[in-house]
Amino acid sequence: MKKALSPLLQQTSDLRQAIRSKTHTGVTSGLAQGAMQGNVVILPADWANDFLLYCQKNPVSCPLIGVSEVGDFRMPELGDDIDMRHDIPEYYVYRNGEKVESRSDIEDLWQDDMVAFVLGCSFSFEHALSQAGLTPRNIEEDVNVSMFETNIATVPAGRFFGNTVVTMRPYVPKDAIRAIQITTRFPKAHGSPLHFGSPQDIGIKDLSRPDYGDAVSVKDGEVPVFWACGVTPQVAIRNAKPPICITHAPGKMLVTDILDTDLAVL
C-alpha cells in the first residue's frame, strides 16, 4: 500500500502536477507555504564548474540547495517526482546571453550534458513572515514580488559576473526590524536584507517600475526592505553568454518537498 503523504507534501506534489499539466502557469509566491521554493539555472556541463564557483562566491544571492547529475533531469534530494523539464510554470531560454523565448516545458531542449542548479528563494521565508503577522505586500495584493537590478556587484567567477538583483517588501520601521530578525534564520533563502531605506543608494530610481515582477504599494510611513534575489544569475548569464542556458521566469519557481524550516537556523 502506498504511504499517504503529509498535507504539505500532498500540496507540493499536487502543485507540481498542476504545473506539469499546464493548469497552473502563474507565480508561486504564497503557494504550498512551508515548502522550500527554488530558482533554477540549467547549463551545459562545460559551463557548470564556472557557475558552481560563482554560487560559492556569492552564497547570499545564489544559495545552492541542489545540483543535478550531468544529463539527469531528476532532483531526488528535493522531491521524489521532480522533473526539471516540466515542473516550472515558465522557463526562459537564453542563447549567447540573450533571452530568445519563454516556454512552459523544455523537454525538447534537454541535452545529455545539461546540469540543473536549484538556488534558494525568498518565497521560502514569506511563510515565516506571514506567521509572524508580517504578510508580504505582494501576497496581500496577489501579485509577483518586485525585483530590481542594483549597483551592488557580485564576486566574479570564471565567465560569470554582474550586479545583484533584489526583491523588495515594504514595512513600517518596527516591522522591518522584526522581518530582519526572522529572515536572518533562513540563509538558504537569502537570509537577512542587503539594504533598507533609500532605493537610490543601491541604484534603484523608481520603486513603481521594477525590472522584474510587479509593483506593489508602499504606504505612508513604510520603508522599502531589499533582500538578495535568485534572479541575480540571469544578469550574470547575460554577461557570460553561454551558448544555451535555461532559467525559471522570475517569480515562477520550482516547488520542492524540502521544508523551509529544515534549512532554517533556529
C-alpha positions as CSV (number, residue, x, y, z in Angstrom):
1,M,0.0,0.0,0.0
2,K,1.3,3.4,-1.0
3,K,2.2,5.6,2.1
4,A,-0.1,8.6,2.5
5,L,1.6,11.9,2.0
6,S,1.6,14.6,4.7
7,P,-0.8,17.5,3.9
8,L,2.1,19.8,2.8
9,L,3.8,17.2,0.7
10,Q,0.4,16.5,-0.9
11,Q,0.2,20.2,-1.7
12,T,3.7,20.3,-3.3
13,S,3.0,17.2,-5.3
14,D,-0.4,18.5,-6.5
15,L,1.1,21.9,-7.4
16,R,3.9,20.3,-9.4
17,Q,1.3,18.1,-11.2
18,A,-0.7,21.3,-12.0
19,I,2.4,23.0,-13.3
20,R,3.3,19.9,-15.3
21,S,-0.1,19.7,-16.9
22,K,0.0,23.5,-17.5
23,T,-3.1,24.0,-15.3
24,H,-1.0,26.4,-13.2
25,T,1.1,28.8,-15.2
26,G,1.4,31.7,-12.7
27,V,3.7,32.8,-9.9
28,T,4.3,30.5,-7.0
29,S,4.6,33.1,-4.2
30,G,2.2,32.2,-1.3
31,L,1.6,28.6,-2.6
32,A,2.5,25.4,-0.7
33,Q,3.5,27.6,2.2
34,G,6.1,25.9,4.3
35,A,7.9,24.2,1.4
36,M,11.2,25.5,0.0
37,Q,11.0,27.1,-3.4
38,G,13.9,27.3,-5.7
39,N,15.4,29.4,-8.5
40,V,16.6,27.4,-11.4
41,V,19.6,27.6,-13.8
42,I,20.3,24.9,-16.3
43,L,23.7,24.9,-18.2
44,P,25.8,22.7,-20.4
45,A,28.3,20.7,-18.3
46,D,31.3,22.6,-19.6
47,W,29.9,25.8,-18.1
48,A,28.7,24.2,-14.8
49,N,32.0,24.5,-12.9
50,D,32.2,28.2,-13.5
51,F,28.7,28.7,-12.4
52,L,29.2,26.5,-9.3
53,L,32.1,28.6,-8.3
54,Y,30.0,31.8,-8.9
55,C,27.4,30.4,-6.5
56,Q,30.1,29.5,-3.9
57,K,31.5,33.0,-4.1
58,N,28.0,34.6,-3.8
59,P,26.1,32.5,-1.3
60,V,23.7,35.2,-0.3
61,S,22.4,35.8,-3.8
62,C,23.0,32.2,-5.0
63,P,22.4,29.8,-2.1
64,L,22.7,26.4,-3.6
65,I,20.1,23.8,-2.4
66,G,20.5,21.2,-5.2
67,V,22.7,20.3,-8.2
68,S,21.7,17.5,-10.6
69,E,24.0,14.8,-12.1
70,V,25.1,15.6,-15.6
71,G,22.2,14.8,-18.0
72,D,19.8,13.9,-15.2
73,F,16.6,15.9,-15.2
74,R,15.5,14.5,-11.8
75,M,16.3,16.1,-8.4
76,P,15.6,13.3,-5.9
77,E,17.1,15.1,-3.0
78,L,14.5,17.8,-3.5
79,G,11.5,15.7,-4.4
80,D,10.8,12.1,-5.5
81,D,8.9,13.0,-8.6
82,I,10.6,16.3,-9.7
83,D,11.2,16.6,-13.4
84,M,13.3,19.7,-14.3
85,R,12.0,19.7,-17.8
86,H,8.3,20.2,-16.8
87,D,7.9,21.4,-13.2
88,I,8.4,25.1,-13.5
89,P,5.4,27.3,-14.7
90,E,7.5,29.2,-17.2
91,Y,11.1,28.8,-18.4
92,Y,13.3,31.5,-20.0
93,V,15.7,30.3,-22.7
94,Y,18.9,32.2,-23.3
95,R,21.3,31.8,-26.3
96,N,24.6,33.5,-26.2
97,G,23.4,35.6,-23.3
98,E,20.2,36.8,-25.0
99,K,16.7,35.7,-23.9
100,V,15.2,34.3,-27.0
101,E,12.0,32.7,-25.8
102,S,9.8,31.6,-22.9
103,R,8.0,28.3,-22.7
104,S,6.1,26.0,-20.4
105,D,8.4,23.0,-20.8
106,I,11.9,22.3,-22.1
107,E,11.7,18.6,-22.9
108,D,12.8,19.1,-26.5
109,L,15.6,21.3,-25.4
110,W,17.1,19.0,-22.7
111,Q,20.6,17.8,-23.6
112,D,22.5,14.8,-22.2
113,D,25.2,17.2,-21.0
114,M,23.0,19.5,-19.0
115,V,23.3,20.3,-15.3
116,A,20.5,21.8,-13.3
117,F,21.2,24.1,-10.3
118,V,18.5,25.0,-7.8
119,L,19.0,28.0,-5.6
120,G,17.1,29.0,-2.5
121,C,14.3,31.7,-2.9
122,S,13.0,34.4,-0.7
123,F,9.4,33.0,-1.2
124,S,10.5,30.4,1.3
125,F,10.7,32.8,4.2
126,E,7.5,34.6,3.3
127,H,5.6,31.8,5.2
128,A,7.5,32.7,8.4
129,L,6.9,36.4,7.8
130,S,3.2,35.7,7.4
131,Q,3.0,33.6,10.5
132,A,4.5,36.5,12.5
133,G,1.8,38.8,11.2
134,L,4.1,40.4,8.6
135,T,2.4,39.1,5.4
136,P,4.4,40.5,2.5
137,R,2.7,43.1,0.4
138,N,3.0,41.0,-2.8
139,I,0.9,38.2,-1.1
140,E,-1.6,40.7,0.2
141,E,-2.1,42.2,-3.3
142,D,-1.8,38.8,-5.1
143,V,0.9,39.9,-7.4
144,N,4.5,38.9,-8.1
145,V,7.2,40.3,-5.8
146,S,9.0,43.5,-7.0
147,M,12.6,42.8,-8.3
148,F,15.2,45.3,-9.1
149,E,18.7,45.3,-10.6
150,T,21.1,47.2,-8.3
151,N,24.6,48.7,-8.4
152,I,25.8,46.1,-5.9
153,A,28.5,44.0,-7.7
154,T,28.7,40.3,-7.2
155,V,32.0,38.5,-6.9
156,P,33.1,37.3,-10.4
157,A,33.9,33.7,-11.0
158,G,35.1,32.3,-14.3
159,R,33.0,33.7,-17.1
160,F,30.2,34.9,-14.7
161,F,29.9,38.4,-13.3
162,G,27.3,41.1,-12.8
163,N,25.3,43.2,-10.3
164,T,22.9,41.9,-7.7
165,V,19.1,41.6,-8.2
166,V,17.0,42.3,-5.1
167,T,13.4,41.7,-4.0
168,M,11.6,44.5,-2.2
169,R,9.0,44.3,0.5
170,P,7.8,47.4,2.4
171,Y,7.3,47.6,6.2
172,V,7.0,50.2,8.8
173,P,10.3,50.5,10.7
174,K,9.4,48.4,13.7
175,D,8.1,45.6,11.5
176,A,11.2,45.9,9.3
177,I,13.3,45.2,12.3
178,R,11.3,42.1,13.1
179,A,11.4,41.0,9.4
180,I,15.2,41.3,9.5
181,Q,15.3,39.1,12.6
182,I,13.0,36.5,11.1
183,T,14.7,36.2,7.7
184,T,18.2,36.0,9.2
185,R,17.2,32.5,10.2
186,F,16.9,31.5,6.5
187,P,20.4,31.7,4.9
188,K,19.4,29.3,2.2
189,A,16.6,31.6,1.3
190,H,18.9,34.7,1.0
191,G,18.8,35.4,4.8
192,S,18.8,39.0,6.1
193,P,18.3,42.0,3.8
194,L,21.1,43.7,1.9
195,H,19.6,47.1,2.3
196,F,16.7,49.1,3.6
197,G,15.6,52.7,3.2
198,S,16.8,54.8,0.3
199,P,16.5,52.9,-3.0
200,Q,18.8,55.4,-4.8
201,D,21.7,54.3,-2.6
202,I,21.7,50.9,-4.4
203,G,20.9,52.3,-7.9
204,I,17.1,51.9,-7.9
205,K,15.4,55.0,-9.4
206,D,11.7,54.2,-9.2
207,L,10.0,51.6,-6.9
208,S,6.9,51.7,-9.2
209,R,9.0,50.4,-12.1
210,P,10.6,47.1,-11.1
211,D,12.9,45.3,-13.5
212,Y,11.1,42.1,-12.9
213,G,7.8,41.2,-11.2
214,D,5.1,43.6,-10.3
215,A,5.0,47.0,-8.5
216,V,3.4,46.9,-5.0
217,S,2.0,49.8,-3.0
218,V,4.3,51.5,-0.4
219,K,2.2,53.2,2.2
220,D,3.0,56.3,4.2
221,G,5.4,55.6,7.0
222,E,6.8,52.4,5.3
223,V,10.4,51.8,4.2
224,P,11.4,49.5,1.4
225,V,13.4,46.5,2.5
226,F,15.6,44.7,0.0
227,W,16.7,41.1,0.0
228,A,19.1,39.4,-2.4
229,C,17.3,37.5,-5.2
230,G,17.9,34.4,-7.1
231,V,17.3,36.2,-10.4
232,T,20.9,37.6,-9.9
233,P,22.3,34.7,-12.1
234,Q,20.2,35.9,-15.0
235,V,22.3,39.1,-15.1
236,A,25.5,37.0,-14.9
237,I,24.2,34.8,-17.7
238,R,23.7,37.8,-20.0
239,N,27.3,38.8,-19.3
240,A,28.8,35.3,-19.6
241,K,26.9,34.4,-22.8
242,P,26.8,30.6,-22.7
243,P,25.6,29.0,-25.9
244,I,22.4,27.9,-24.2
245,C,21.1,28.5,-20.7
246,I,17.6,27.8,-19.3
247,T,16.2,29.5,-16.2
248,H,12.9,30.0,-14.4
249,A,10.9,33.0,-15.2
250,P,11.1,35.5,-12.3
251,G,8.5,34.6,-9.6
252,K,7.7,31.2,-11.1
253,M,9.8,28.8,-9.1
254,L,10.5,25.1,-8.6
255,V,8.4,24.0,-5.6
256,T,10.3,21.3,-3.6
257,D,9.4,18.8,-0.9
258,I,12.0,20.3,1.4
259,L,10.5,22.1,4.4
260,D,11.8,25.7,4.7
261,T,12.3,25.0,8.4
262,D,14.7,22.2,7.6
263,L,17.1,24.8,6.2
264,A,16.5,27.4,8.9
265,V,19.0,28.3,11.6
266,L,17.0,28.0,14.8
